[in-house]
Amino acid sequence: QVLLSAVATWKADGIALSFGEPSPAFEEDLGHLGLSVATLMDKGQLQ
């Protein structure tokens, strides 16, 4: 929830989000939530 809130806040503020070399475990955990690093970084995907 904190990560999604940060993404939404930064999107509203016009600030880009990026991840430098996320671990496989982080990517797997995002997958369990139906998300991906690409989805979080793509401004058009989250509302």
N, C-alpha and C positions, 0 to 999 in steps of 0.2 A: 504494500500500500504506500509506503514511503517513497519507493522508487517511482511508482506511477504518479504520485502527487508531484514529485520533483519534475518529472517529464512534462506534466500539464502546466506547472508554474513556469518553467523555462520556456515552453512553447508560447505561452501567453506573453512572456516578456521578450520574445524574439531571440532567445539565446539557444544556440545549437547544443545538442547533447552528443558526446562521443565517448566511446569506451576504447581504451588502448589495451589490446590483447586480453580480452576476457577469458577466464579459465573455462575449460570444458564443463566443469561442474556448474559454474554460473549459467552457462548457456543451456545446460540440461535442465536446471531448475526453472529458468525462464520458459522452457518448453513445456514443463508441467503446468504452467499457468496459461499456456496458449500464446506465449509471446516469444519474441526473438530479439537479439541485439539489433538487427536491422529494423524491426518493427518499432522499437523504442527510439531509434535515431531518425526514423522517417517521420517528418512532421505531419505528413498527410494521413498517417495510419491511426493515430490516437486522437480522441476527441474528449 
